[in-house]
Amino acid sequence: MAVNREELIESLNDLIQTCRDGENGFQTAADSVKDADLKIFFRESSIQRAQFASELESEVRQLGGTPAKSGRASAVFHRGWINIKSIVTGGGDNGILSECERGEAAAFENYQEVLKRNLPPNVLPVVKHQFTEIKRSLDAIRDTEQAA
């Protein structure tokens, strides 16, 4: 059974907020790390999350909804990125990397939850592609953490 329109819009708006939080978190990380490669990775990730949010906003509009501008993301995800601001003031690159891993893991979980729903064929490829990219990012962050 397909998810109803209102539930679908709500789910997509949650993902929009997830992407916006990631965009801001990664930008904060990029501005704060010293390692040049991490700086580039975090900036690219921030730009990618902005693009993801834009894609999802387009889907919400096509469904006749209003895209989320700010506000509620799931509490789990919000906790994932909230610490980045406190870590950058006192933590080094490893602490920032750890907080980015936490935020990206929460984003991964949010996408998994949405993908459990019976998404319509026009929305499913968009969400699946973004999920795959977030998984790739999470793996890269974890690999970098393990190498450090």
C-alpha positions in Angstrom: 0.0 0.0 0.0 1.4 3.3 -1.0 2.0 6.0 1.5 -0.6 8.8 1.4 0.4 12.3 0.0 0.5 14.0 3.4 2.7 11.4 4.9 5.0 11.4 1.9 5.3 15.2 2.1 6.1 15.0 5.8 8.7 12.3 5.2 10.3 14.3 2.4 10.3 17.4 4.6 12.1 15.5 7.3 14.7 14.5 4.8 15.0 18.1 3.6 15.7 19.2 7.1 18.2 16.3 7.5 20.0 17.5 4.4 20.0 21.1 5.6 21.4 20.1 9.0 24.1 18.1 7.2 24.8 21.0 4.9 25.4 23.3 7.9 27.3 20.7 9.9 29.6 19.9 7.1 30.2 23.6 6.4 31.0 24.2 10.0 33.4 21.2 9.9 35.1 22.5 6.7 35.6 25.9 8.3 37.1 24.3 11.4 39.4 21.5 10.3 43.1 22.1 9.6 43.6 19.1 7.2 43.3 20.3 3.6 41.8 17.0 2.3 39.2 17.0 5.1 38.4 20.6 4.3 37.7 19.8 0.7 35.7 16.6 1.5 33.5 18.5 4.0 32.9 21.4 1.6 31.9 19.0 -1.1 29.6 17.2 1.3 28.0 20.4 2.3 27.3 21.4 -1.3 26.0 17.9 -2.0 23.5 18.1 0.9 22.3 21.5 -0.4 21.7 19.9 -3.8 19.9 16.9 -2.1 17.6 19.3 -0.2 16.8 21.2 -3.4 15.9 17.9 -5.2 13.6 16.9 -2.4 12.0 20.4 -2.3 11.2 19.9 -6.0 9.5 16.6 -5.2 7.5 18.2 -2.4 6.3 21.0 -4.7 5.3 18.4 -7.4 3.2 16.8 -4.7 1.5 20.1 -4.0 3.2 20.6 -0.6 5.3 23.3 0.9 9.0 22.4 1.4 10.4 22.7 4.9 12.6 25.8 5.4 13.6 25.0 8.9 12.3 23.4 12.0 11.8 19.8 13.0 14.1 17.1 12.0 14.1 13.9 14.0 15.6 14.3 17.4 18.1 11.5 16.7 19.4 13.4 13.7 19.5 16.7 15.4 21.6 15.3 18.2 24.0 13.9 15.5 25.0 17.4 14.3 24.3 19.6 17.4 27.7 18.7 19.0 29.7 19.8 16.0 29.5 23.4 17.2 30.9 22.6 20.6 33.6 20.3 19.2 35.0 22.8 16.8 35.9 25.2 19.6 37.9 22.7 21.6 38.4 19.6 19.5 40.9 18.9 16.8 40.3 17.3 13.4 39.7 13.9 15.0 36.9 15.2 17.2 35.3 17.0 14.3 35.5 13.9 12.1 33.9 11.9 14.9 31.0 14.3 15.1 30.6 14.3 11.4 30.4 10.5 11.5 27.7 10.7 14.1 25.7 13.1 12.1 26.1 11.2 8.9 25.1 7.9 10.7 21.9 9.6 11.9 21.2 10.8 8.3 21.7 7.3 7.0 19.2 6.0 9.6 16.6 8.7 8.6 16.9 7.7 5.0 16.6 4.0 5.9 13.3 4.8 7.7 11.9 6.7 4.8 12.9 3.9 2.4 10.9 1.4 4.4 7.8 3.2 3.2 6.2 2.3 -0.1 7.4 5.4 -2.0 5.9 6.2 -5.3 7.9 5.4 -8.5 8.7 9.1 -9.2 10.1 9.7 -5.7 11.9 6.4 -5.0 14.9 6.9 -7.3 15.6 10.3 -5.9 15.6 9.0 -2.3 17.5 5.8 -3.1 20.3 7.8 -4.9 20.7 10.2 -2.0 20.7 7.3 0.4 23.5 5.6 -1.6 25.6 8.8 -1.6 25.1 9.3 2.2 26.2 5.7 2.7 29.3 6.4 0.6 30.0 9.5 2.6 29.6 7.7 5.9 31.9 4.9 4.8 34.5 7.5 3.7 34.3 9.2 7.1 34.6 5.9 9.0 37.6 4.9 6.8 39.3 8.2 7.5 38.6 7.9 11.2 40.2 4.4 11.3 43.2 5.6 9.4 43.8 8.5 11.8 
